[in-house]
Amino acid sequence: MQRRPVPRTTYYCSFCGKSQDQVERLIAGPNGVYVCNECVATFSKADQTPQKERGLRCSFCGKNQRQVEQMTGGPRGVTICSECIELCEEIIAEEMQNRAQQRATKEKPEE
């Protein structure tokens, strides 16, 4: 019996709509919410003006806007708080450091 290839699922950033193949890193949140490295970088540099909309909750951690410093909104009601943005920055930085270490290990000449 021959096995059929399993179709690959493509994931998209919930904020900019780019696919996982169009960005360096896509970080998954709960319930099918994703944020890409490009959006994380944009949100990190964004003006920290308070949100006027009431009742916002972070789509990643569930905290409401009164519990966090800043809430950034995306399309279709998707939001991410400043704490989750910081966590995503840490994840991306750690992965970049790990990749750099792996490259350095591979490039190291044997003695």
Biopython code that builds the backbone (N, CA, C, O; Angstrom):
import numpy as np
from Bio.PDB.StructureBuilder import StructureBuilder

atoms = [
    (1, "MET", "N", (0.824, -1.187, 0.000)),
    (1, "MET", "CA", (0.000, 0.000, 0.000)),
    (1, "MET", "C", (0.869, 1.252, 0.000)),
    (1, "MET", "O", (1.830, 1.363, 0.762)),
    (2, "GLN", "N", (0.523, 2.155, -0.840)),
    (2, "GLN", "CA", (1.290, 3.398, -0.931)),
    (2, "GLN", "C", (0.609, 4.485, -0.102)),
    (2, "GLN", "O", (-0.606, 4.669, -0.162)),
    (3, "ARG", "N", (1.426, 5.198, 0.671)),
    (3, "ARG", "CA", (0.876, 6.279, 1.504)),
    (3, "ARG", "C", (0.729, 7.548, 0.692)),
    (3, "ARG", "O", (1.575, 7.892, -0.132)),
    (4, "ARG", "N", (-0.348, 8.218, 0.946)),
    (4, "ARG", "CA", (-0.570, 9.522, 0.306)),
    (4, "ARG", "C", (0.209, 10.586, 1.060)),
    (4, "ARG", "O", (0.312, 10.532, 2.286)),
    (5, "PRO", "N", (0.753, 11.544, 0.339)),
    (5, "PRO", "CA", (1.436, 12.639, 1.048)),
    (5, "PRO", "C", (0.432, 13.453, 1.858)),
    (5, "PRO", "O", (-0.677, 13.737, 1.406)),
    (6, "VAL", "N", (0.843, 13.810, 3.042)),
    (6, "VAL", "CA", (-0.017, 14.610, 3.913)),
    (6, "VAL", "C", (0.066, 16.069, 3.442)),
    (6, "VAL", "O", (1.159, 16.626, 3.348)),
    (7, "PRO", "N", (-1.070, 16.679, 3.151)),
    (7, "PRO", "CA", (-1.023, 18.078, 2.706)),
    (7, "PRO", "C", (-0.489, 18.984, 3.813)),
    (7, "PRO", "O", (-0.840, 18.838, 4.984)),
    (8, "ARG", "N", (0.357, 19.908, 3.418)),
    (8, "ARG", "CA", (0.955, 20.832, 4.379)),
    (8, "ARG", "C", (-0.009, 21.978, 4.645)),
    (8, "ARG", "O", (-0.549, 22.581, 3.717)),
    (9, "THR", "N", (-0.216, 22.268, 5.916)),
    (9, "THR", "CA", (-1.061, 23.384, 6.296)),
    (9, "THR", "C", (-0.213, 24.651, 6.291)),
    (9, "THR", "O", (0.901, 24.663, 6.815)),
    (10, "THR", "N", (-0.733, 25.693, 5.708)),
    (10, "THR", "CA", (-0.038, 26.978, 5.702)),
    (10, "THR", "C", (-0.692, 27.878, 6.734)),
    (10, "THR", "O", (-1.916, 28.000, 6.791)),
    (11, "TYR", "N", (0.143, 28.504, 7.547)),
    (11, "TYR", "CA", (-0.340, 29.408, 8.583)),
    (11, "TYR", "C", (-0.054, 30.846, 8.179)),
    (11, "TYR", "O", (0.894, 31.114, 7.440)),
    (12, "TYR", "N", (-0.878, 31.771, 8.667)),
    (12, "TYR", "CA", (-0.775, 33.178, 8.299)),
    (12, "TYR", "C", (-0.733, 34.059, 9.536)),
    (12, "TYR", "O", (-1.350, 33.747, 10.555)),
    (13, "CYS", "N", (-0.001, 35.163, 9.440)),
    (13, "CYS", "CA", (0.021, 36.144, 10.519)),
    (13, "CYS", "C", (-1.378, 36.741, 10.643)),
    (13, "CYS", "O", (-1.968, 37.167, 9.651)),
    (14, "SER", "N", (-1.894, 36.767, 11.844)),
    (14, "SER", "CA", (-3.238, 37.295, 12.082)),
    (14, "SER", "C", (-3.292, 38.811, 11.957)),
    (14, "SER", "O", (-4.380, 39.385, 11.927)),
    (15, "PHE", "N", (-2.142, 39.467, 11.884)),
    (15, "PHE", "CA", (-2.091, 40.928, 11.817)),
    (15, "PHE", "C", (-1.847, 41.440, 10.403)),
    (15, "PHE", "O", (-2.561, 42.330, 9.942)),
    (16, "CYS", "N", (-0.843, 40.890, 9.697)),
    (16, "CYS", "CA", (-0.537, 41.398, 8.356)),
    (16, "CYS", "C", (-1.001, 40.471, 7.239)),
    (16, "CYS", "O", (-1.063, 40.880, 6.079)),
    (17, "GLY", "N", (-1.328, 39.223, 7.582)),
    (17, "GLY", "CA", (-1.824, 38.275, 6.594)),
    (17, "GLY", "C", (-0.750, 37.537, 5.813)),
    (17, "GLY", "O", (-1.082, 36.745, 4.930)),
    (18, "LYS", "N", (0.526, 37.766, 6.105)),
    (18, "LYS", "CA", (1.590, 37.071, 5.386)),
    (18, "LYS", "C", (1.643, 35.614, 5.823)),
    (18, "LYS", "O", (1.374, 35.282, 6.977)),
    (19, "SER", "N", (1.999, 34.747, 4.866)),
    (19, "SER", "CA", (2.090, 33.322, 5.171)),
    (19, "SER", "C", (3.414, 33.012, 5.850)),
    (19, "SER", "O", (4.338, 33.825, 5.847)),
    (20, "GLN", "N", (3.488, 31.829, 6.427)),
    (20, "GLN", "CA", (4.707, 31.411, 7.109)),
    (20, "GLN", "C", (5.897, 31.357, 6.156)),
    (20, "GLN", "O", (7.042, 31.467, 6.595)),
    (21, "ASP", "N", (5.645, 31.190, 4.865)),
    (21, "ASP", "CA", (6.722, 31.156, 3.880)),
    (21, "ASP", "C", (7.218, 32.554, 3.501)),
    (21, "ASP", "O", (8.281, 32.692, 2.895)),
    (22, "GLN", "N", (6.466, 33.571, 3.851)),
    (22, "GLN", "CA", (6.832, 34.947, 3.503)),
    (22, "GLN", "C", (7.572, 35.667, 4.630)),
    (22, "GLN", "O", (8.066, 36.777, 4.432)),
    (23, "VAL", "N", (7.654, 35.051, 5.803)),
    (23, "VAL", "CA", (8.301, 35.694, 6.948)),
    (23, "VAL", "C", (9.364, 34.765, 7.523)),
    (23, "VAL", "O", (9.384, 33.568, 7.237)),
    (24, "GLU", "N", (10.235, 35.331, 8.327)),
    (24, "GLU", "CA", (11.291, 34.531, 8.946)),
    (24, "GLU", "C", (10.751, 33.641, 10.062)),
    (24, "GLU", "O", (11.177, 32.496, 10.213)),
    (25, "ARG", "N", (9.805, 34.178, 10.845)),
    (25, "ARG", "CA", (9.279, 33.441, 12.000)),
    (25, "ARG", "C", (7.816, 33.781, 12.211)),
    (25, "ARG", "O", (7.418, 34.941, 12.109)),
    (26, "LEU", "N", (7.021, 32.771, 12.502)),
    (26, "LEU", "CA", (5.612, 32.940, 12.814)),
    (26, "LEU", "C", (5.379, 32.298, 14.177)),
    (26, "LEU", "O", (5.600, 31.098, 14.344)),
    (27, "ILE", "N", (4.936, 33.085, 15.147)),
    (27, "ILE", "CA", (4.741, 32.606, 16.505)),
    (27, "ILE", "C", (3.254, 32.339, 16.727)),
    (27, "ILE", "O", (2.408, 33.191, 16.459)),
    (28, "ALA", "N", (2.958, 31.148, 17.218)),
    (28, "ALA", "CA", (1.575, 30.734, 17.422)),
    (28, "ALA", "C", (1.079, 31.125, 18.802)),
    (28, "ALA", "O", (1.786, 30.994, 19.801)),
    (29, "GLY", "N", (-0.134, 31.600, 18.829)),
    (29, "GLY", "CA", (-0.835, 31.860, 20.073)),
    (29, "GLY", "C", (-1.973, 30.861, 20.185)),
    (29, "GLY", "O", (-2.053, 29.930, 19.383)),
    (30, "PRO", "N", (-2.846, 31.032, 21.153)),
    (30, "PRO", "CA", (-3.966, 30.097, 21.302)),
    (30, "PRO", "C", (-5.041, 30.319, 20.240)),
    (30, "PRO", "O", (-5.153, 31.400, 19.661)),
    (31, "ASN", "N", (-5.807, 29.298, 20.007)),
    (31, "ASN", "CA", (-6.984, 29.391, 19.122)),
    (31, "ASN", "C", (-6.671, 29.869, 17.712)),
    (31, "ASN", "O", (-7.458, 30.606, 17.118)),
    (32, "GLY", "N", (-5.531, 29.458, 17.173)),
    (32, "GLY", "CA", (-5.213, 29.780, 15.781)),
    (32, "GLY", "C", (-4.801, 31.210, 15.519)),
    (32, "GLY", "O", (-4.951, 31.692, 14.396)),
    (33, "VAL", "N", (-4.288, 31.903, 16.513)),
    (33, "VAL", "CA", (-3.804, 33.272, 16.343)),
    (33, "VAL", "C", (-2.287, 33.209, 16.166)),
    (33, "VAL", "O", (-1.601, 32.500, 16.902)),
    (34, "TYR", "N", (-1.762, 33.958, 15.180)),
    (34, "TYR", "CA", (-0.329, 33.958, 14.898)),
    (34, "TYR", "C", (0.165, 35.392, 14.732)),
    (34, "TYR", "O", (-0.586, 36.283, 14.334)),
    (35, "VAL", "N", (1.451, 35.597, 15.047)),
    (35, "VAL", "CA", (2.082, 36.893, 14.808)),
    (35, "VAL", "C", (3.460, 36.626, 14.209)),
    (35, "VAL", "O", (4.186, 35.747, 14.673)),
    (36, "CYS", "N", (3.813, 37.387, 13.183)),
    (36, "CYS", "CA", (5.100, 37.194, 12.510)),
    (36, "CYS", "C", (6.166, 38.113, 13.103)),
    (36, "CYS", "O", (5.855, 39.081, 13.798)),
    (37, "ASN", "N", (7.419, 37.794, 12.816)),
    (37, "ASN", "CA", (8.536, 38.593, 13.313)),
    (37, "ASN", "C", (8.468, 40.039, 12.817)),
    (37, "ASN", "O", (8.880, 40.950, 13.536)),
    (38, "GLU", "N", (7.963, 40.266, 11.620)),
    (38, "GLU", "CA", (7.874, 41.623, 11.075)),
    (38, "GLU", "C", (6.864, 42.465, 11.854)),
    (38, "GLU", "O", (7.118, 43.636, 12.137)),
    (39, "CYS", "N", (5.729, 41.878, 12.197)),
    (39, "CYS", "CA", (4.725, 42.607, 12.979)),
    (39, "CYS", "C", (5.234, 42.873, 14.389)),
    (39, "CYS", "O", (5.001, 43.947, 14.945)),
    (40, "VAL", "N", (5.933, 41.890, 14.971)),
    (40, "VAL", "CA", (6.506, 42.093, 16.302)),
    (40, "VAL", "C", (7.454, 43.287, 16.282)),
    (40, "VAL", "O", (7.414, 44.128, 17.180)),
    (41, "ALA", "N", (8.306, 43.364, 15.261)),
    (41, "ALA", "CA", (9.243, 44.489, 15.139)),
    (41, "ALA", "C", (8.496, 45.810, 14.970)),
    (41, "ALA", "O", (8.874, 46.820, 15.563)),
    (42, "THR", "N", (7.447, 45.802, 14.171)),
    (42, "THR", "CA", (6.652, 47.016, 13.954)),
    (42, "THR", "C", (5.969, 47.449, 15.248)),
    (42, "THR", "O", (5.983, 48.630, 15.592)),
    (43, "PHE", "N", (5.377, 46.503, 15.960)),
    (43, "PHE", "CA", (4.674, 46.821, 17.204)),
    (43, "PHE", "C", (5.643, 47.318, 18.270)),
    (43, "PHE", "O", (5.281, 48.163, 19.088)),
    (44, "SER", "N", (6.857, 46.808, 18.269)),
    (44, "SER", "CA", (7.866, 47.225, 19.252)),
    (44, "SER", "C", (8.242, 48.685, 19.082)),
    (44, "SER", "O", (8.550, 49.376, 20.053)),
    (45, "LYS", "N", (8.214, 49.149, 17.837)),
    (45, "LYS", "CA", (8.602, 50.528, 17.527)),
    (45, "LYS", "C", (7.407, 51.478, 17.495)),
    (45, "LYS", "O", (7.576, 52.688, 17.341)),
    (46, "ALA", "N", (6.218, 50.939, 17.638)),
    (46, "ALA", "CA", (4.993, 51.736, 17.500)),
    (46, "ALA", "C", (4.856, 52.764, 18.607)),
    (46, "ALA", "O", (5.364, 52.596, 19.715)),
    (47, "ASP", "N", (4.158, 53.823, 18.271)),
    (47, "ASP", "CA", (3.826, 54.864, 19.246)),
    (47, "ASP", "C", (2.977, 54.242, 20.349)),
    (47, "ASP", "O", (2.002, 53.545, 20.070)),
    (48, "GLN", "N", (3.341, 54.489, 21.572)),
    (48, "GLN", "CA", (2.651, 53.883, 22.713)),
    (48, "GLN", "C", (1.481, 54.740, 23.206)),
    (48, "GLN", "O", (1.371, 55.031, 24.397)),
    (49, "THR", "N", (0.623, 55.134, 22.285)),
    (49, "THR", "CA", (-0.555, 55.899, 22.684)),
    (49, "THR", "C", (-1.627, 54.943, 23.192)),
    (49, "THR", "O", (-1.791, 53.857, 22.637)),
    (50, "PRO", "N", (-2.352, 55.322, 24.226)),
    (50, "PRO", "CA", (-3.361, 54.417, 24.785)),
    (50, "PRO", "C", (-4.498, 54.143, 23.801)),
    (50, "PRO", "O", (-4.886, 55.013, 23.021)),
    (51, "GLN", "N", (-5.017, 52.929, 23.852)),
    (51, "GLN", "CA", (-6.148, 52.554, 23.005)),
    (51, "GLN", "C", (-7.417, 53.196, 23.556)),
    (51, "GLN", "O", (-7.656, 53.184, 24.763)),
    (52, "LYS", "N", (-8.225, 53.753, 22.665)),
    (52, "LYS", "CA", (-9.474, 54.386, 23.088)),
    (52, "LYS", "C", (-10.614, 53.379, 23.157)),
    (52, "LYS", "O", (-11.580, 53.563, 23.897)),
    (53, "GLU", "N", (-10.488, 52.312, 22.375)),
    (53, "GLU", "CA", (-11.535, 51.291, 22.352)),
    (53, "GLU", "C", (-11.581, 50.565, 23.696)),
    (53, "GLU", "O", (-10.534, 50.244, 24.257)),
    (54, "ARG", "N", (-12.733, 50.312, 24.198)),
    (54, "ARG", "CA", (-12.904, 49.673, 25.505)),
    (54, "ARG", "C", (-13.091, 48.159, 25.345)),
    (54, "ARG", "O", (-13.538, 47.670, 24.308)),
    (55, "GLY", "N", (-12.737, 47.455, 26.391)),
    (55, "GLY", "CA", (-13.000, 46.020, 26.442)),
    (55, "GLY", "C", (-12.071, 45.161, 25.610)),
    (55, "GLY", "O", (-12.401, 44.011, 25.323)),
    (56, "LEU", "N", (-10.918, 45.681, 25.212)),
    (56, "LEU", "CA", (-9.989, 44.885, 24.423)),
    (56, "LEU", "C", (-9.305, 43.836, 25.295)),
    (56, "LEU", "O", (-8.971, 44.093, 26.451)),
    (57, "ARG", "N", (-9.105, 42.656, 24.723)),
    (57, "ARG", "CA", (-8.372, 41.577, 25.388)),
    (57, "ARG", "C", (-7.297, 41.089, 24.432)),
    (57, "ARG", "O", (-7.510, 41.011, 23.222)),
    (58, "CYS", "N", (-6.143, 40.765, 24.990)),
    (58, "CYS", "CA", (-5.047, 40.234, 24.185)),
    (58, "CYS", "C", (-5.451, 38.862, 23.645)),
    (58, "CYS", "O", (-5.898, 37.999, 24.401)),
    (59, "SER", "N", (-5.294, 38.670, 22.357)),
    (59, "SER", "CA", (-5.637, 37.392, 21.725)),
    (59, "SER", "C", (-4.654, 36.291, 22.090)),
    (59, "SER", "O", (-4.924, 35.114, 21.854)),
    (60, "PHE", "N", (-3.511, 36.665, 22.666)),
    (60, "PHE", "CA", (-2.490, 35.681, 23.030)),
    (60, "PHE", "C", (-2.581, 35.259, 24.494)),
    (60, "PHE", "O", (-2.559, 34.065, 24.793)),
    (61, "CYS", "N", (-2.681, 36.223, 25.412)),
    (61, "CYS", "CA", (-2.666, 35.868, 26.843)),
    (61, "CYS", "C", (-4.017, 36.073, 27.528)),
    (61, "CYS", "O", (-4.227, 35.565, 28.629)),
    (62, "GLY", "N", (-4.926, 36.799, 26.903)),
    (62, "GLY", "CA", (-6.255, 36.999, 27.469)),
    (62, "GLY", "C", (-6.391, 38.161, 28.437)),
    (62, "GLY", "O", (-7.488, 38.425, 28.930)),
    (63, "LYS", "N", (-5.295, 38.862, 28.721)),
    (63, "LYS", "CA", (-5.382, 40.008, 29.636)),
    (63, "LYS", "C", (-6.168, 41.135, 28.979)),
    (63, "LYS", "O", (-6.131, 41.312, 27.761)),
    (64, "ASN", "N", (-6.883, 41.898, 29.814)),
    (64, "ASN", "CA", (-7.606, 43.034, 29.253)),
    (64, "ASN", "C", (-6.692, 44.259, 29.241)),
    (64, "ASN", "O", (-5.628, 44.261, 29.860)),
    (65, "GLN", "N", (-7.114, 45.279, 28.541)),
    (65, "GLN", "CA", (-6.248, 46.435, 28.321)),
    (65, "GLN", "C", (-5.891, 47.187, 29.599)),
    (65, "GLN", "O", (-4.898, 47.914, 29.618)),
    (66, "ARG", "N", (-6.657, 47.035, 30.644)),
    (66, "ARG", "CA", (-6.328, 47.688, 31.924)),
    (66, "ARG", "C", (-5.193, 46.969, 32.653)),
    (66, "ARG", "O", (-4.558, 47.550, 33.534)),
    (67, "GLN", "N", (-4.936, 45.726, 32.298)),
    (67, "GLN", "CA", (-3.907, 44.933, 32.957)),
    (67, "GLN", "C", (-2.530, 45.071, 32.314)),
    (67, "GLN", "O", (-1.534, 44.605, 32.866)),
    (68, "VAL", "N", (-2.478, 45.706, 31.157)),
    (68, "VAL", "CA", (-1.212, 45.822, 30.425)),
    (68, "VAL", "C", (-0.934, 47.277, 30.059)),
    (68, "VAL", "O", (-1.814, 48.136, 30.119)),
    (69, "GLU", "N", (0.303, 47.519, 29.684)),
    (69, "GLU", "CA", (0.728, 48.871, 29.328)),
    (69, "GLU", "C", (0.129, 49.342, 28.009)),
    (69, "GLU", "O", (-0.328, 50.480, 27.899)),
    (70, "GLN", "N", (0.133, 48.451, 26.994)),
    (70, "GLN", "CA", (-0.305, 48.818, 25.651)),
    (70, "GLN", "C", (-0.984, 47.637, 24.981)),
    (70, "GLN", "O", (-0.607, 46.486, 25.199)),
    (71, "MET", "N", (-1.981, 47.926, 24.171)),
    (71, "MET", "CA", (-2.672, 46.906, 23.396)),
    (71, "MET", "C", (-2.640, 47.352, 21.935)),
    (71, "MET", "O", (-3.012, 48.482, 21.620)),
    (72, "THR", "N", (-2.197, 46.468, 21.050)),
    (72, "THR", "CA", (-2.132, 46.778, 19.624)),
    (72, "THR", "C", (-3.169, 45.943, 18.907)),
    (72, "THR", "O", (-3.209, 44.722, 19.056)),
    (73, "GLY", "N", (-4.009, 46.606, 18.127)),
    (73, "GLY", "CA", (-5.086, 45.921, 17.422)),
    (73, "GLY", "C", (-4.735, 45.619, 15.989)),
    (73, "GLY", "O", (-3.988, 46.351, 15.339)),
    (74, "GLY", "N", (-5.290, 44.526, 15.511)),
    (74, "GLY", "CA", (-5.127, 44.123, 14.127)),
    (74, "GLY", "C", (-6.490, 43.974, 13.480)),
    (74, "GLY", "O", (-7.498, 44.406, 14.039)),
    (75, "PRO", "N", (-6.526, 43.366, 12.306)),
    (75, "PRO", "CA", (-7.802, 43.178, 11.616)),
    (75, "PRO", "C", (-8.670, 42.128, 12.305)),
    (75, "PRO", "O", (-8.161, 41.280, 13.037)),
    (76, "ARG", "N", (-9.937, 42.185, 12.077)),
    (76, "ARG", "CA", (-10.904, 41.200, 12.587)),
    (76, "ARG", "C", (-10.851, 41.031, 14.103)),
    (76, "ARG", "O", (-11.105, 39.938, 14.610)),
    (77, "GLY", "N", (-10.525, 42.100, 14.834)),
    (77, "GLY", "CA", (-10.568, 42.067, 16.286)),
    (77, "GLY", "C", (-9.401, 41.378, 16.970)),
    (77, "GLY", "O", (-9.456, 41.135, 18.175)),
    (78, "VAL", "N", (-8.351, 41.058, 16.236)),
    (78, "VAL", "CA", (-7.174, 40.427, 16.826)),
    (78, "VAL", "C", (-6.348, 41.498, 17.519)),
    (78, "VAL", "O", (-6.107, 42.561, 16.947)),
    (79, "THR", "N", (-5.909, 41.231, 18.754)),
    (79, "THR", "CA", (-5.083, 42.186, 19.491)),
    (79, "THR", "C", (-3.921, 41.460, 20.161)),
    (79, "THR", "O", (-3.969, 40.253, 20.399)),
    (80, "ILE", "N", (-2.871, 42.233, 20.457)),
    (80, "ILE", "CA", (-1.718, 41.700, 21.183)),
    (80, "ILE", "C", (-1.238, 42.767, 22.153)),
    (80, "ILE", "O", (-1.158, 43.944, 21.803)),
    (81, "CYS", "N", (-0.918, 42.350, 23.372)),
    (81, "CYS", "CA", (-0.497, 43.311, 24.395)),
    (81, "CYS", "C", (1.019, 43.494, 24.385)),
    (81, "CYS", "O", (1.749, 42.706, 23.784)),
    (82, "SER", "N", (1.471, 44.534, 25.050)),
    (82, "SER", "CA", (2.897, 44.847, 25.104)),
    (82, "SER", "C", (3.702, 43.725, 25.756)),
    (82, "SER", "O", (4.852, 43.501, 25.379)),
    (83, "GLU", "N", (3.129, 43.023, 26.718)),
    (83, "GLU", "CA", (3.830, 41.924, 27.383)),
    (83, "GLU", "C", (4.052, 40.757, 26.423)),
    (83, "GLU", "O", (5.122, 40.149, 26.424)),
    (84, "CYS", "N", (3.058, 40.444, 25.614)),
    (84, "CYS", "CA", (3.201, 39.358, 24.642)),
    (84, "CYS", "C", (4.162, 39.758, 23.526)),
    (84, "CYS", "O", (4.897, 38.916, 23.009)),
    (85, "ILE", "N", (4.162, 41.031, 23.154)),
    (85, "ILE", "CA", (5.130, 41.503, 22.160)),
    (85, "ILE", "C", (6.547, 41.307, 22.701)),
    (85, "ILE", "O", (7.425, 40.839, 21.977)),
    (86, "GLU", "N", (6.773, 41.660, 23.962)),
    (86, "GLU", "CA", (8.093, 41.476, 24.575)),
    (86, "GLU", "C", (8.480, 40.003, 24.602)),
    (86, "GLU", "O", (9.629, 39.657, 24.327)),
    (87, "LEU", "N", (7.534, 39.143, 24.929)),
    (87, "LEU", "CA", (7.804, 37.709, 24.957)),
    (87, "LEU", "C", (8.169, 37.207, 23.557)),
    (87, "LEU", "O", (9.092, 36.407, 23.408)),
    (88, "CYS", "N", (7.456, 37.667, 22.546)),
    (88, "CYS", "CA", (7.760, 37.280, 21.170)),
    (88, "CYS", "C", (9.153, 37.773, 20.768)),
    (88, "CYS", "O", (9.887, 37.060, 20.083)),
    (89, "GLU", "N", (9.520, 38.983, 21.187)),
    (89, "GLU", "CA", (10.862, 39.504, 20.902)),
    (89, "GLU", "C", (11.926, 38.596, 21.516)),
    (89, "GLU", "O", (12.945, 38.316, 20.886)),
    (90, "GLU", "N", (11.688, 38.138, 22.743)),
    (90, "GLU", "CA", (12.633, 37.238, 23.421)),
    (90, "GLU", "C", (12.746, 35.908, 22.684)),
    (90, "GLU", "O", (13.848, 35.383, 22.526)),
    (91, "ILE", "N", (11.631, 35.363, 22.234)),
    (91, "ILE", "CA", (11.630, 34.098, 21.498)),
    (91, "ILE", "C", (12.438, 34.248, 20.211)),
    (91, "ILE", "O", (13.274, 33.402, 19.894)),
    (92, "ILE", "N", (12.187, 35.326, 19.476)),
    (92, "ILE", "CA", (12.890, 35.559, 18.212)),
    (92, "ILE", "C", (14.379, 35.756, 18.458)),
    (92, "ILE", "O", (15.196, 35.194, 17.729)),
    (93, "ALA", "N", (14.753, 36.538, 19.465)),
    (93, "ALA", "CA", (16.166, 36.777, 19.774)),
    (93, "ALA", "C", (16.867, 35.478, 20.164)),
    (93, "ALA", "O", (17.997, 35.231, 19.742)),
    (94, "GLU", "N", (16.207, 34.656, 20.960)),
    (94, "GLU", "CA", (16.798, 33.381, 21.384)),
    (94, "GLU", "C", (17.004, 32.454, 20.188)),
    (94, "GLU", "O", (18.040, 31.797, 20.082)),
    (95, "GLU", "N", (16.027, 32.400, 19.294)),
    (95, "GLU", "CA", (16.157, 31.557, 18.106)),
    (95, "GLU", "C", (17.289, 32.049, 17.205)),
    (95, "GLU", "O", (18.036, 31.243, 16.651)),
    (96, "MET", "N", (17.415, 33.354, 17.060)),
    (96, "MET", "CA", (18.494, 33.910, 16.237)),
    (96, "MET", "C", (19.857, 33.563, 16.839)),
    (96, "MET", "O", (20.797, 33.231, 16.116)),
    (97, "GLN", "N", (19.955, 33.641, 18.155)),
    (97, "GLN", "CA", (21.199, 33.305, 18.839)),
    (97, "GLN", "C", (21.525, 31.819, 18.648)),
    (97, "GLN", "O", (22.675, 31.465, 18.392)),
    (98, "ASN", "N", (20.521, 30.957, 18.772)),
    (98, "ASN", "CA", (20.728, 29.519, 18.570)),
    (98, "ASN", "C", (21.184, 29.216, 17.151)),
    (98, "ASN", "O", (22.072, 28.387, 16.952)),
    (99, "ARG", "N", (20.589, 29.874, 16.166)),
    (99, "ARG", "CA", (20.987, 29.670, 14.772)),
    (99, "ARG", "C", (22.426, 30.111, 14.541)),
    (99, "ARG", "O", (23.187, 29.437, 13.847)),
    (100, "ALA", "N", (22.791, 31.246, 15.126)),
    (100, "ALA", "CA", (24.162, 31.753, 14.979)),
    (100, "ALA", "C", (25.156, 30.777, 15.601)),
    (100, "ALA", "O", (26.223, 30.541, 15.033)),
    (101, "GLN", "N", (24.824, 30.212, 16.751)),
    (101, "GLN", "CA", (25.695, 29.237, 17.402)),
    (101, "GLN", "C", (25.815, 27.965, 16.574)),
    (101, "GLN", "O", (26.899, 27.390, 16.476)),
    (102, "GLN", "N", (24.713, 27.520, 15.977)),
    (102, "GLN", "CA", (24.742, 26.323, 15.137)),
    (102, "GLN", "C", (25.607, 26.550, 13.903)),
    (102, "GLN", "O", (26.370, 25.668, 13.508)),
    (103, "ARG", "N", (25.490, 27.731, 13.292)),
    (103, "ARG", "CA", (26.316, 28.057, 12.121)),
    (103, "ARG", "C", (27.792, 28.095, 12.497)),
    (103, "ARG", "O", (28.642, 27.584, 11.768)),
    (104, "ALA", "N", (28.085, 28.703, 13.636)),
    (104, "ALA", "CA", (29.472, 28.798, 14.086)),
    (104, "ALA", "C", (30.057, 27.410, 14.362)),
    (104, "ALA", "O", (31.230, 27.167, 14.078)),
    (105, "THR", "N", (29.261, 26.514, 14.906)),
    (105, "THR", "CA", (29.707, 25.146, 15.175)),
    (105, "THR", "C", (29.974, 24.403, 13.875)),
    (105, "THR", "O", (30.959, 23.672, 13.769)),
    (106, "LYS", "N", (29.109, 24.584, 12.892)),
    (106, "LYS", "CA", (29.280, 23.922, 11.595)),
    (106, "LYS", "C", (30.491, 24.450, 10.851)),
    (106, "LYS", "O", (31.174, 23.692, 10.164)),
    (107, "GLU", "N", (30.766, 25.746, 10.978)),
    (107, "GLU", "CA", (31.865, 26.373, 10.248)),
    (107, "GLU", "C", (33.213, 26.197, 10.942)),
    (107, "GLU", "O", (34.251, 26.483, 10.345)),
    (108, "LYS", "N", (33.215, 25.734, 12.181)),
    (108, "LYS", "CA", (34.448, 25.584, 12.953)),
    (108, "LYS", "C", (35.286, 24.457, 12.344)),
    (108, "LYS", "O", (34.799, 23.335, 12.209)),
    (109, "PRO", "N", (36.538, 24.740, 11.974)),
    (109, "PRO", "CA", (37.373, 23.680, 11.386)),
    (109, "PRO", "C", (37.766, 22.654, 12.449)),
    (109, "PRO", "O", (38.000, 22.984, 13.611)),
    (110, "GLU", "N", (37.826, 21.412, 12.009)),
    (110, "GLU", "CA", (38.211, 20.346, 12.929)),
    (110, "GLU", "C", (39.703, 20.414, 13.169)),
    (110, "GLU", "O", (40.471, 20.728, 12.260)),
    (111, "GLU", "N", (40.113, 20.122, 14.387)),
    (111, "GLU", "CA", (41.536, 20.193, 14.742)),
    (111, "GLU", "C", (42.187, 18.853, 14.624)),
    (111, "GLU", "O", (43.383, 18.722, 14.884)),
]
sb = StructureBuilder()
sb.init_structure("model")
sb.init_model(0)
sb.init_chain("A")
sb.init_seg("    ")
for serial, (resi, resn, name, xyz) in enumerate(atoms, 1):
    if name == "N":
        sb.init_residue(resn, " ", resi, " ")
    sb.init_atom(name, np.array(xyz, "f"), 0.0, 1.0, " ", f" {name:<3s}", serial, name[0])
structure = sb.get_structure()
